[in-house]
Amino acid sequence: MANKFREKLAERRSRKGYDQIARNNRLLQLLRDIPDHRKGQGKLHKLENILFLSVLAQLMGAVNYKEIWVWITKYIQNEKIKKLLGVEFIRTPSRSAVAEILAEVNYLELERVFRIWINELVDTSNSPQLAVDGKVMNGSSVNAKQSTQVLNAVLIDSGIILAHKKIADKSNEVPALRELIDELDDSFIYSFDAMNCKVNPTKFQQLTK
């Protein structure tokens, strides 16, 4: 009985073009490659769906877990949103479910997907200048834990973020910036805070001998 019901739903989605729209949703397809950290039992939402909706929420101005959840709650039943997800029916997630997914998702995999997606959308050949600056993520301090600090690499001409780099706890921007530059295309021209120009005293002595 359940299988027949699923088959009918799939047929209806196919007739309405839901499946094709979802297949053409490049970001959603990329997000499907991110490993799901949750246990099999009790999953009410696909990981990629919540992540995709969270990206939309942030593009529309949401800056923390609560605002992301509020946006999702408001728009998840919108017909256009459901088409982008390739679903005809979807439950509205609880605030705790959204917060848990965003807190526990593999951020390295999420960043990998983001960089693939943004580089497919943005032509950087004519705008090689990147401004890199560290920011504290709003609302990232949970249960008295230290707030998360992130380096953002932003195209100066357009203001589009090309990459992020999490700053390790009890560290600073300097080592994170060096790692970020190593990971990105070496054709970029970088601008950053003066603190990142400090010379390692040991290396300086070696160079001046």
Secondary structure, 3 states (H helix, E strand, C coil): CHHHHHHHHHHHHHHHCHHHHHHCCHHHHHHCCCCCCCCCCCCCCCHHHHHHHHHHHHHCCCCCHHHHHHHHHHHCCCHHHHHHHCCCCCCCCCHHHHHHHHHHCCHHHHHHHHHHHHHHHCCCCCCCEEEEEEEECCCCCCCCCCCCEEEEEEECCCCCEEEEEEECCCCCHHHHHHHHHHHCCCCCEEECCHHHHCCCHHHHHHHHC
